Amino acid sequence: MKAIVNIYLKQGVLDPQGKAVHHALDSLGFGNVSDVRVGKQIVLDIDASSMHEAEKEVEKMCETLLANTVIEDYSIEIIQ
């Protein structure tokens, strides 16, 4: 199975990289973008007996290592 983890800063947490991308887009003529948030994506190949088991295991990984849960949120997608 493949697990896709998207990690992004929580609302209210300053995102300087997102601000820089927003400014660059604006100066390139893309003025219709109102906000940019930059995150990261981690793709894992995981052996598990079920999608539910895989999701629980990846959630543990996020809580202990992959995400800083004080300032970041995450979402998990499991694909067979």
PyMOL Python script that loads the backbone (N, CA, C, O; Angstrom):
from pymol import cmd

cmd.read_pdbstr("""\
ATOM      1  N   MET A   1       0.838  -1.188   0.000  1.00  0.00           N
ATOM      2  CA  MET A   1       0.000   0.000   0.000  1.00  0.00           C
ATOM      3  C   MET A   1       0.874   1.238   0.000  1.00  0.00           C
ATOM      4  O   MET A   1       2.028   1.210   0.427  1.00  0.00           O
ATOM      5  N   LYS A   2       0.307   2.304  -0.480  1.00  0.00           N
ATOM      6  CA  LYS A   2       1.007   3.573  -0.503  1.00  0.00           C
ATOM      7  C   LYS A   2       0.248   4.538   0.405  1.00  0.00           C
ATOM      8  O   LYS A   2      -0.978   4.627   0.350  1.00  0.00           O
ATOM      9  N   ALA A   3       0.989   5.251   1.233  1.00  0.00           N
ATOM     10  CA  ALA A   3       0.402   6.265   2.113  1.00  0.00           C
ATOM     11  C   ALA A   3       0.940   7.627   1.688  1.00  0.00           C
ATOM     12  O   ALA A   3       2.149   7.818   1.553  1.00  0.00           O
ATOM     13  N   ILE A   4       0.033   8.558   1.484  1.00  0.00           N
ATOM     14  CA  ILE A   4       0.407   9.924   1.126  1.00  0.00           C
ATOM     15  C   ILE A   4       0.056  10.816   2.306  1.00  0.00           C
ATOM     16  O   ILE A   4      -1.103  10.908   2.710  1.00  0.00           O
ATOM     17  N   VAL A   5       1.076  11.472   2.853  1.00  0.00           N
ATOM     18  CA  VAL A   5       0.893  12.351   4.010  1.00  0.00           C
ATOM     19  C   VAL A   5       1.156  13.785   3.562  1.00  0.00           C
ATOM     20  O   VAL A   5       2.247  14.100   3.087  1.00  0.00           O
ATOM     21  N   ASN A   6       0.171  14.640   3.712  1.00  0.00           N
ATOM     22  CA  ASN A   6       0.326  16.071   3.433  1.00  0.00           C
ATOM     23  C   ASN A   6       0.425  16.803   4.758  1.00  0.00           C
ATOM     24  O   ASN A   6      -0.450  16.674   5.615  1.00  0.00           O
ATOM     25  N   ILE A   7       1.489  17.571   4.925  1.00  0.00           N
ATOM     26  CA  ILE A   7       1.744  18.299   6.161  1.00  0.00           C
ATOM     27  C   ILE A   7       1.763  19.788   5.837  1.00  0.00           C
ATOM     28  O   ILE A   7       2.412  20.214   4.881  1.00  0.00           O
ATOM     29  N   TYR A   8       1.056  20.566   6.630  1.00  0.00           N
ATOM     30  CA  TYR A   8       0.938  22.003   6.374  1.00  0.00           C
ATOM     31  C   TYR A   8       0.812  22.730   7.703  1.00  0.00           C
ATOM     32  O   TYR A   8       0.361  22.166   8.700  1.00  0.00           O
ATOM     33  N   LEU A   9       1.220  23.994   7.697  1.00  0.00           N
ATOM     34  CA  LEU A   9       1.155  24.797   8.915  1.00  0.00           C
ATOM     35  C   LEU A   9      -0.290  25.057   9.309  1.00  0.00           C
ATOM     36  O   LEU A   9      -1.151  25.247   8.450  1.00  0.00           O
ATOM     37  N   LYS A  10      -0.550  25.066  10.594  1.00  0.00           N
ATOM     38  CA  LYS A  10      -1.889  25.374  11.095  1.00  0.00           C
ATOM     39  C   LYS A  10      -2.252  26.811  10.759  1.00  0.00           C
ATOM     40  O   LYS A  10      -1.380  27.669  10.624  1.00  0.00           O
ATOM     41  N   GLN A  11      -3.550  27.064  10.626  1.00  0.00           N
ATOM     42  CA  GLN A  11      -4.028  28.431  10.422  1.00  0.00           C
ATOM     43  C   GLN A  11      -3.535  29.291  11.577  1.00  0.00           C
ATOM     44  O   GLN A  11      -3.559  28.858  12.729  1.00  0.00           O
ATOM     45  N   GLY A  12      -3.097  30.488  11.280  1.00  0.00           N
ATOM     46  CA  GLY A  12      -2.609  31.396  12.305  1.00  0.00           C
ATOM     47  C   GLY A  12      -1.109  31.327  12.519  1.00  0.00           C
ATOM     48  O   GLY A  12      -0.537  32.213  13.155  1.00  0.00           O
ATOM     49  N   VAL A  13      -0.457  30.285  11.997  1.00  0.00           N
ATOM     50  CA  VAL A  13       0.997  30.174  12.105  1.00  0.00           C
ATOM     51  C   VAL A  13       1.605  30.871  10.895  1.00  0.00           C
ATOM     52  O   VAL A  13       1.223  30.592   9.758  1.00  0.00           O
ATOM     53  N   LEU A  14       2.547  31.775  11.133  1.00  0.00           N
ATOM     54  CA  LEU A  14       3.183  32.525  10.067  1.00  0.00           C
ATOM     55  C   LEU A  14       3.887  31.580   9.087  1.00  0.00           C
ATOM     56  O   LEU A  14       4.606  30.667   9.492  1.00  0.00           O
ATOM     57  N   ASP A  15       3.665  31.820   7.794  1.00  0.00           N
ATOM     58  CA  ASP A  15       4.254  31.000   6.746  1.00  0.00           C
ATOM     59  C   ASP A  15       5.112  31.881   5.840  1.00  0.00           C
ATOM     60  O   ASP A  15       4.640  32.316   4.790  1.00  0.00           O
ATOM     61  N   PRO A  16       6.371  32.156   6.224  1.00  0.00           N
ATOM     62  CA  PRO A  16       7.212  33.047   5.420  1.00  0.00           C
ATOM     63  C   PRO A  16       7.464  32.524   4.011  1.00  0.00           C
ATOM     64  O   PRO A  16       7.565  33.315   3.073  1.00  0.00           O
ATOM     65  N   GLN A  17       7.567  31.215   3.845  1.00  0.00           N
ATOM     66  CA  GLN A  17       7.772  30.658   2.512  1.00  0.00           C
ATOM     67  C   GLN A  17       6.533  30.887   1.647  1.00  0.00           C
ATOM     68  O   GLN A  17       6.650  31.210   0.465  1.00  0.00           O
ATOM     69  N   GLY A  18       5.369  30.722   2.225  1.00  0.00           N
ATOM     70  CA  GLY A  18       4.125  30.992   1.505  1.00  0.00           C
ATOM     71  C   GLY A  18       4.016  32.451   1.107  1.00  0.00           C
ATOM     72  O   GLY A  18       3.571  32.765   0.003  1.00  0.00           O
ATOM     73  N   LYS A  19       4.422  33.354   2.007  1.00  0.00           N
ATOM     74  CA  LYS A  19       4.394  34.791   1.700  1.00  0.00           C
ATOM     75  C   LYS A  19       5.343  35.113   0.545  1.00  0.00           C
ATOM     76  O   LYS A  19       5.006  35.915  -0.326  1.00  0.00           O
ATOM     77  N   ALA A  20       6.523  34.496   0.533  1.00  0.00           N
ATOM     78  CA  ALA A  20       7.491  34.735  -0.541  1.00  0.00           C
ATOM     79  C   ALA A  20       6.944  34.244  -1.881  1.00  0.00           C
ATOM     80  O   ALA A  20       7.094  34.926  -2.895  1.00  0.00           O
ATOM     81  N   VAL A  21       6.317  33.079  -1.895  1.00  0.00           N
ATOM     82  CA  VAL A  21       5.729  32.555  -3.128  1.00  0.00           C
ATOM     83  C   VAL A  21       4.586  33.456  -3.582  1.00  0.00           C
ATOM     84  O   VAL A  21       4.452  33.738  -4.773  1.00  0.00           O
ATOM     85  N   HIS A  22       3.763  33.908  -2.638  1.00  0.00           N
ATOM     86  CA  HIS A  22       2.649  34.806  -2.966  1.00  0.00           C
ATOM     87  C   HIS A  22       3.167  36.096  -3.596  1.00  0.00           C
ATOM     88  O   HIS A  22       2.622  36.564  -4.596  1.00  0.00           O
ATOM     89  N   HIS A  23       4.210  36.665  -3.016  1.00  0.00           N
ATOM     90  CA  HIS A  23       4.799  37.895  -3.543  1.00  0.00           C
ATOM     91  C   HIS A  23       5.353  37.661  -4.956  1.00  0.00           C
ATOM     92  O   HIS A  23       5.157  38.490  -5.845  1.00  0.00           O
ATOM     93  N   ALA A  24       6.040  36.541  -5.158  1.00  0.00           N
ATOM     94  CA  ALA A  24       6.601  36.231  -6.480  1.00  0.00           C
ATOM     95  C   ALA A  24       5.498  36.049  -7.515  1.00  0.00           C
ATOM     96  O   ALA A  24       5.613  36.546  -8.635  1.00  0.00           O
ATOM     97  N   LEU A  25       4.440  35.347  -7.155  1.00  0.00           N
ATOM     98  CA  LEU A  25       3.328  35.173  -8.083  1.00  0.00           C
ATOM     99  C   LEU A  25       2.706  36.518  -8.449  1.00  0.00           C
ATOM    100  O   LEU A  25       2.388  36.773  -9.611  1.00  0.00           O
ATOM    101  N   ASP A  26       2.538  37.371  -7.444  1.00  0.00           N
ATOM    102  CA  ASP A  26       1.952  38.689  -7.673  1.00  0.00           C
ATOM    103  C   ASP A  26       2.823  39.506  -8.634  1.00  0.00           C
ATOM    104  O   ASP A  26       2.305  40.154  -9.543  1.00  0.00           O
ATOM    105  N   SER A  27       4.142  39.474  -8.434  1.00  0.00           N
ATOM    106  CA  SER A  27       5.031  40.252  -9.299  1.00  0.00           C
ATOM    107  C   SER A  27       5.139  39.650 -10.702  1.00  0.00           C
ATOM    108  O   SER A  27       5.576  40.330 -11.630  1.00  0.00           O
ATOM    109  N   LEU A  28       4.749  38.392 -10.867  1.00  0.00           N
ATOM    110  CA  LEU A  28       4.729  37.779 -12.196  1.00  0.00           C
ATOM    111  C   LEU A  28       3.386  37.972 -12.902  1.00  0.00           C
ATOM    112  O   LEU A  28       3.167  37.452 -13.997  1.00  0.00           O
ATOM    113  N   GLY A  29       2.490  38.726 -12.260  1.00  0.00           N
ATOM    114  CA  GLY A  29       1.211  39.023 -12.889  1.00  0.00           C
ATOM    115  C   GLY A  29       0.055  38.142 -12.463  1.00  0.00           C
ATOM    116  O   GLY A  29      -1.046  38.267 -12.999  1.00  0.00           O
ATOM    117  N   PHE A  30       0.281  37.257 -11.513  1.00  0.00           N
ATOM    118  CA  PHE A  30      -0.791  36.396 -11.015  1.00  0.00           C
ATOM    119  C   PHE A  30      -1.433  37.038  -9.788  1.00  0.00           C
ATOM    120  O   PHE A  30      -1.338  36.515  -8.678  1.00  0.00           O
ATOM    121  N   GLY A  31      -2.082  38.171 -10.002  1.00  0.00           N
ATOM    122  CA  GLY A  31      -2.660  38.937  -8.902  1.00  0.00           C
ATOM    123  C   GLY A  31      -3.952  38.384  -8.349  1.00  0.00           C
ATOM    124  O   GLY A  31      -4.465  38.897  -7.355  1.00  0.00           O
ATOM    125  N   ASN A  32      -4.496  37.343  -8.975  1.00  0.00           N
ATOM    126  CA  ASN A  32      -5.759  36.779  -8.507  1.00  0.00           C
ATOM    127  C   ASN A  32      -5.579  35.771  -7.370  1.00  0.00           C
ATOM    128  O   ASN A  32      -6.567  35.217  -6.890  1.00  0.00           O
ATOM    129  N   VAL A  33      -4.355  35.522  -6.933  1.00  0.00           N
ATOM    130  CA  VAL A  33      -4.096  34.606  -5.814  1.00  0.00           C
ATOM    131  C   VAL A  33      -4.183  35.410  -4.523  1.00  0.00           C
ATOM    132  O   VAL A  33      -3.459  36.390  -4.351  1.00  0.00           O
ATOM    133  N   SER A  34      -5.065  34.999  -3.614  1.00  0.00           N
ATOM    134  CA  SER A  34      -5.266  35.774  -2.388  1.00  0.00           C
ATOM    135  C   SER A  34      -4.383  35.306  -1.232  1.00  0.00           C
ATOM    136  O   SER A  34      -4.102  36.092  -0.327  1.00  0.00           O
ATOM    137  N   ASP A  35      -3.940  34.051  -1.238  1.00  0.00           N
ATOM    138  CA  ASP A  35      -3.092  33.556  -0.152  1.00  0.00           C
ATOM    139  C   ASP A  35      -2.362  32.305  -0.623  1.00  0.00           C
ATOM    140  O   ASP A  35      -2.866  31.577  -1.479  1.00  0.00           O
ATOM    141  N   VAL A  36      -1.189  32.053  -0.074  1.00  0.00           N
ATOM    142  CA  VAL A  36      -0.408  30.857  -0.392  1.00  0.00           C
ATOM    143  C   VAL A  36       0.084  30.258   0.920  1.00  0.00           C
ATOM    144  O   VAL A  36       0.618  30.966   1.774  1.00  0.00           O
ATOM    145  N   ARG A  37      -0.100  28.958   1.072  1.00  0.00           N
ATOM    146  CA  ARG A  37       0.444  28.208   2.194  1.00  0.00           C
ATOM    147  C   ARG A  37       1.301  27.100   1.600  1.00  0.00           C
ATOM    148  O   ARG A  37       0.837  26.364   0.729  1.00  0.00           O
ATOM    149  N   VAL A  38       2.533  26.969   2.052  1.00  0.00           N
ATOM    150  CA  VAL A  38       3.441  25.957   1.532  1.00  0.00           C
ATOM    151  C   VAL A  38       3.551  24.844   2.566  1.00  0.00           C
ATOM    152  O   VAL A  38       3.710  25.098   3.760  1.00  0.00           O
ATOM    153  N   GLY A  39       3.465  23.623   2.092  1.00  0.00           N
ATOM    154  CA  GLY A  39       3.583  22.471   2.980  1.00  0.00           C
ATOM    155  C   GLY A  39       4.552  21.464   2.390  1.00  0.00           C
ATOM    156  O   GLY A  39       5.382  21.794   1.543  1.00  0.00           O
ATOM    157  N   LYS A  40       4.427  20.226   2.854  1.00  0.00           N
ATOM    158  CA  LYS A  40       5.277  19.165   2.325  1.00  0.00           C
ATOM    159  C   LYS A  40       4.443  17.899   2.182  1.00  0.00           C
ATOM    160  O   LYS A  40       3.428  17.720   2.855  1.00  0.00           O
ATOM    161  N   GLN A  41       4.894  17.033   1.294  1.00  0.00           N
ATOM    162  CA  GLN A  41       4.209  15.769   1.069  1.00  0.00           C
ATOM    163  C   GLN A  41       5.219  14.637   1.241  1.00  0.00           C
ATOM    164  O   GLN A  41       6.329  14.693   0.712  1.00  0.00           O
ATOM    165  N   ILE A  42       4.821  13.622   1.981  1.00  0.00           N
ATOM    166  CA  ILE A  42       5.652  12.444   2.200  1.00  0.00           C
ATOM    167  C   ILE A  42       4.876  11.242   1.670  1.00  0.00           C
ATOM    168  O   ILE A  42       3.715  11.038   2.024  1.00  0.00           O
ATOM    169  N   VAL A  43       5.529  10.444   0.815  1.00  0.00           N
ATOM    170  CA  VAL A  43       4.901   9.249   0.249  1.00  0.00           C
ATOM    171  C   VAL A  43       5.621   8.029   0.817  1.00  0.00           C
ATOM    172  O   VAL A  43       6.841   7.904   0.708  1.00  0.00           O
ATOM    173  N   LEU A  44       4.853   7.144   1.417  1.00  0.00           N
ATOM    174  CA  LEU A  44       5.413   5.953   2.064  1.00  0.00           C
ATOM    175  C   LEU A  44       4.849   4.693   1.421  1.00  0.00           C
ATOM    176  O   LEU A  44       3.650   4.621   1.153  1.00  0.00           O
ATOM    177  N   ASP A  45       5.690   3.705   1.172  1.00  0.00           N
ATOM    178  CA  ASP A  45       5.225   2.365   0.832  1.00  0.00           C
ATOM    179  C   ASP A  45       5.177   1.597   2.139  1.00  0.00           C
ATOM    180  O   ASP A  45       6.182   1.491   2.842  1.00  0.00           O
ATOM    181  N   ILE A  46       4.008   1.061   2.465  1.00  0.00           N
ATOM    182  CA  ILE A  46       3.836   0.424   3.772  1.00  0.00           C
ATOM    183  C   ILE A  46       3.157  -0.934   3.610  1.00  0.00           C
ATOM    184  O   ILE A  46       2.211  -1.081   2.837  1.00  0.00           O
ATOM    185  N   ASP A  47       3.652  -1.915   4.347  1.00  0.00           N
ATOM    186  CA  ASP A  47       3.030  -3.239   4.367  1.00  0.00           C
ATOM    187  C   ASP A  47       2.055  -3.280   5.531  1.00  0.00           C
ATOM    188  O   ASP A  47       2.436  -3.074   6.683  1.00  0.00           O
ATOM    189  N   ALA A  48       0.803  -3.545   5.220  1.00  0.00           N
ATOM    190  CA  ALA A  48      -0.231  -3.640   6.253  1.00  0.00           C
ATOM    191  C   ALA A  48      -1.308  -4.592   5.754  1.00  0.00           C
ATOM    192  O   ALA A  48      -1.487  -4.772   4.550  1.00  0.00           O
ATOM    193  N   SER A  49      -2.016  -5.193   6.689  1.00  0.00           N
ATOM    194  CA  SER A  49      -3.040  -6.172   6.309  1.00  0.00           C
ATOM    195  C   SER A  49      -4.342  -5.512   5.868  1.00  0.00           C
ATOM    196  O   SER A  49      -5.164  -6.147   5.207  1.00  0.00           O
ATOM    197  N   SER A  50      -4.539  -4.243   6.226  1.00  0.00           N
ATOM    198  CA  SER A  50      -5.758  -3.540   5.820  1.00  0.00           C
ATOM    199  C   SER A  50      -5.470  -2.046   5.693  1.00  0.00           C
ATOM    200  O   SER A  50      -4.466  -1.549   6.203  1.00  0.00           O
ATOM    201  N   MET A  51      -6.352  -1.349   5.014  1.00  0.00           N
ATOM    202  CA  MET A  51      -6.192   0.093   4.867  1.00  0.00           C
ATOM    203  C   MET A  51      -6.309   0.781   6.227  1.00  0.00           C
ATOM    204  O   MET A  51      -5.609   1.755   6.506  1.00  0.00           O
ATOM    205  N   HIS A  52      -7.204   0.259   7.065  1.00  0.00           N
ATOM    206  CA  HIS A  52      -7.395   0.829   8.406  1.00  0.00           C
ATOM    207  C   HIS A  52      -6.116   0.686   9.233  1.00  0.00           C
ATOM    208  O   HIS A  52      -5.705   1.627   9.911  1.00  0.00           O
ATOM    209  N   GLU A  53      -5.491  -0.488   9.175  1.00  0.00           N
ATOM    210  CA  GLU A  53      -4.241  -0.713   9.919  1.00  0.00           C
ATOM    211  C   GLU A  53      -3.138   0.215   9.398  1.00  0.00           C
ATOM    212  O   GLU A  53      -2.377   0.786  10.179  1.00  0.00           O
ATOM    213  N   ALA A  54      -3.061   0.356   8.077  1.00  0.00           N
ATOM    214  CA  ALA A  54      -2.053   1.243   7.484  1.00  0.00           C
ATOM    215  C   ALA A  54      -2.265   2.679   7.943  1.00  0.00           C
ATOM    216  O   ALA A  54      -1.307   3.367   8.296  1.00  0.00           O
ATOM    217  N   GLU A  55      -3.512   3.133   7.939  1.00  0.00           N
ATOM    218  CA  GLU A  55      -3.792   4.509   8.362  1.00  0.00           C
ATOM    219  C   GLU A  55      -3.426   4.738   9.820  1.00  0.00           C
ATOM    220  O   GLU A  55      -2.862   5.777  10.161  1.00  0.00           O
ATOM    221  N   LYS A  56      -3.741   3.781  10.682  1.00  0.00           N
ATOM    222  CA  LYS A  56      -3.400   3.920  12.101  1.00  0.00           C
ATOM    223  C   LYS A  56      -1.885   3.965  12.292  1.00  0.00           C
ATOM    224  O   LYS A  56      -1.391   4.738  13.112  1.00  0.00           O
ATOM    225  N   GLU A  57      -1.144   3.146  11.545  1.00  0.00           N
ATOM    226  CA  GLU A  57       0.310   3.118  11.658  1.00  0.00           C
ATOM    227  C   GLU A  57       0.916   4.445  11.180  1.00  0.00           C
ATOM    228  O   GLU A  57       1.815   4.987  11.823  1.00  0.00           O
ATOM    229  N   VAL A  58       0.429   4.954  10.065  1.00  0.00           N
ATOM    230  CA  VAL A  58       0.946   6.213   9.532  1.00  0.00           C
ATOM    231  C   VAL A  58       0.583   7.366  10.467  1.00  0.00           C
ATOM    232  O   VAL A  58       1.368   8.300  10.631  1.00  0.00           O
ATOM    233  N   GLU A  59      -0.593   7.306  11.076  1.00  0.00           N
ATOM    234  CA  GLU A  59      -0.969   8.337  12.051  1.00  0.00           C
ATOM    235  C   GLU A  59       0.013   8.362  13.221  1.00  0.00           C
ATOM    236  O   GLU A  59       0.393   9.435  13.688  1.00  0.00           O
ATOM    237  N   LYS A  60       0.425   7.182  13.696  1.00  0.00           N
ATOM    238  CA  LYS A  60       1.435   7.111  14.763  1.00  0.00           C
ATOM    239  C   LYS A  60       2.745   7.745  14.303  1.00  0.00           C
ATOM    240  O   LYS A  60       3.392   8.467  15.061  1.00  0.00           O
ATOM    241  N   MET A  61       3.135   7.471  13.049  1.00  0.00           N
ATOM    242  CA  MET A  61       4.356   8.055  12.500  1.00  0.00           C
ATOM    243  C   MET A  61       4.280   9.578  12.481  1.00  0.00           C
ATOM    244  O   MET A  61       5.247  10.265  12.812  1.00  0.00           O
ATOM    245  N   CYS A  62       3.128  10.090  12.094  1.00  0.00           N
ATOM    246  CA  CYS A  62       2.949  11.544  12.040  1.00  0.00           C
ATOM    247  C   CYS A  62       3.028  12.162  13.427  1.00  0.00           C
ATOM    248  O   CYS A  62       3.660  13.200  13.620  1.00  0.00           O
ATOM    249  N   GLU A  63       2.394  11.526  14.373  1.00  0.00           N
ATOM    250  CA  GLU A  63       2.351  12.055  15.736  1.00  0.00           C
ATOM    251  C   GLU A  63       3.721  12.010  16.422  1.00  0.00           C
ATOM    252  O   GLU A  63       4.005  12.831  17.294  1.00  0.00           O
ATOM    253  N   THR A  64       4.573  11.047  16.028  1.00  0.00           N
ATOM    254  CA  THR A  64       5.861  10.912  16.713  1.00  0.00           C
ATOM    255  C   THR A  64       7.044  11.515  15.957  1.00  0.00           C
ATOM    256  O   THR A  64       8.033  11.903  16.578  1.00  0.00           O
ATOM    257  N   LEU A  65       6.958  11.601  14.617  1.00  0.00           N
ATOM    258  CA  LEU A  65       8.127  12.059  13.869  1.00  0.00           C
ATOM    259  C   LEU A  65       7.816  12.989  12.696  1.00  0.00           C
ATOM    260  O   LEU A  65       8.429  14.049  12.574  1.00  0.00           O
ATOM    261  N   LEU A  66       6.895  12.617  11.852  1.00  0.00           N
ATOM    262  CA  LEU A  66       6.736  13.293  10.571  1.00  0.00           C
ATOM    263  C   LEU A  66       6.195  14.716  10.671  1.00  0.00           C
ATOM    264  O   LEU A  66       6.568  15.571   9.868  1.00  0.00           O
ATOM    265  N   ALA A  67       5.328  14.983  11.636  1.00  0.00           N
ATOM    266  CA  ALA A  67       4.726  16.315  11.771  1.00  0.00           C
ATOM    267  C   ALA A  67       5.011  16.883  13.158  1.00  0.00           C
ATOM    268  O   ALA A  67       5.032  16.158  14.152  1.00  0.00           O
ATOM    269  N   ASN A  68       5.229  18.185  13.200  1.00  0.00           N
ATOM    270  CA  ASN A  68       5.322  18.894  14.480  1.00  0.00           C
ATOM    271  C   ASN A  68       3.900  19.344  14.806  1.00  0.00           C
ATOM    272  O   ASN A  68       3.453  20.396  14.351  1.00  0.00           O
ATOM    273  N   THR A  69       3.204  18.547  15.587  1.00  0.00           N
ATOM    274  CA  THR A  69       1.773  18.762  15.794  1.00  0.00           C
ATOM    275  C   THR A  69       1.448  20.024  16.592  1.00  0.00           C
ATOM    276  O   THR A  69       0.277  20.387  16.713  1.00  0.00           O
ATOM    277  N   VAL A  70       2.451  20.692  17.131  1.00  0.00           N
ATOM    278  CA  VAL A  70       2.219  21.970  17.810  1.00  0.00           C
ATOM    279  C   VAL A  70       1.875  23.044  16.778  1.00  0.00           C
ATOM    280  O   VAL A  70       1.005  23.882  17.016  1.00  0.00           O
ATOM    281  N   ILE A  71       2.560  23.017  15.631  1.00  0.00           N
ATOM    282  CA  ILE A  71       2.336  24.063  14.630  1.00  0.00           C
ATOM    283  C   ILE A  71       1.861  23.526  13.285  1.00  0.00           C
ATOM    284  O   ILE A  71       1.562  24.312  12.385  1.00  0.00           O
ATOM    285  N   GLU A  72       1.783  22.190  13.124  1.00  0.00           N
ATOM    286  CA  GLU A  72       1.402  21.626  11.833  1.00  0.00           C
ATOM    287  C   GLU A  72       0.205  20.695  11.957  1.00  0.00           C
ATOM    288  O   GLU A  72       0.023  20.005  12.960  1.00  0.00           O
ATOM    289  N   ASP A  73      -0.604  20.701  10.904  1.00  0.00           N
ATOM    290  CA  ASP A  73      -1.678  19.713  10.730  1.00  0.00           C
ATOM    291  C   ASP A  73      -1.234  18.767   9.624  1.00  0.00           C
ATOM    292  O   ASP A  73      -0.293  19.056   8.885  1.00  0.00           O
ATOM    293  N   TYR A  74      -1.922  17.632   9.519  1.00  0.00           N
ATOM    294  CA  TYR A  74      -1.598  16.688   8.467  1.00  0.00           C
ATOM    295  C   TYR A  74      -2.848  15.956   8.021  1.00  0.00           C
ATOM    296  O   TYR A  74      -3.833  15.869   8.754  1.00  0.00           O
ATOM    297  N   SER A  75      -2.791  15.431   6.808  1.00  0.00           N
ATOM    298  CA  SER A  75      -3.844  14.562   6.302  1.00  0.00           C
ATOM    299  C   SER A  75      -3.185  13.318   5.717  1.00  0.00           C
ATOM    300  O   SER A  75      -2.062  13.373   5.217  1.00  0.00           O
ATOM    301  N   ILE A  76      -3.895  12.201   5.786  1.00  0.00           N
ATOM    302  CA  ILE A  76      -3.365  10.927   5.332  1.00  0.00           C
ATOM    303  C   ILE A  76      -4.307  10.348   4.281  1.00  0.00           C
ATOM    304  O   ILE A  76      -5.526  10.344   4.454  1.00  0.00           O
ATOM    305  N   GLU A  77      -3.724   9.864   3.197  1.00  0.00           N
ATOM    306  CA  GLU A  77      -4.502   9.164   2.171  1.00  0.00           C
ATOM    307  C   GLU A  77      -3.818   7.823   1.933  1.00  0.00           C
ATOM    308  O   GLU A  77      -2.615   7.776   1.675  1.00  0.00           O
ATOM    309  N   ILE A  78      -4.577   6.736   2.018  1.00  0.00           N
ATOM    310  CA  ILE A  78      -4.041   5.397   1.790  1.00  0.00           C
ATOM    311  C   ILE A  78      -4.553   4.909   0.430  1.00  0.00           C
ATOM    312  O   ILE A  78      -5.749   4.959   0.142  1.00  0.00           O
ATOM    313  N   ILE A  79      -3.616   4.436  -0.391  1.00  0.00           N
ATOM    314  CA  ILE A  79      -3.959   3.926  -1.723  1.00  0.00           C
ATOM    315  C   ILE A  79      -3.464   2.500  -1.823  1.00  0.00           C
ATOM    316  O   ILE A  79      -2.326   2.207  -1.455  1.00  0.00           O
ATOM    317  N   GLN A  80      -4.308   1.612  -2.318  1.00  0.00           N
ATOM    318  CA  GLN A  80      -3.895   0.212  -2.455  1.00  0.00           C
ATOM    319  C   GLN A  80      -3.101  -0.006  -3.706  1.00  0.00           C
ATOM    320  O   GLN A  80      -2.674  -1.127  -3.979  1.00  0.00           O
TER     321      GLN A  80
END
""", "prot")
cmd.dss("prot")
cmd.show_as("cartoon", "prot")
cmd.util.cbc("prot")
cmd.orient("prot")
